[in-house]
């Protein structure tokens, strides 16, 4: 049973054109697990979910090196 997961969010990518370009960059480095999260009536673009926080940190580093975009790691928990 998984009680928590981690996602890497990019709140600055709120424009469709930016997201499309970013998704292409992610696919070039092998990342295809992109998601839209709802937060306070707005959509937030993210990558994940990851079961392991260390994996989310590794992916965040890889994305930063390859695209220059900084993401924030957030915990999702089942309540």
Secondary structure, 3 states (H helix, E strand, C coil): CCCEEEEEEECCCCCHHHHHHHHHHHHHCCCCCEEEEEECCEEEEEEEEECCHHHHHHHHHHHHHHHCCCCEEEEEECC
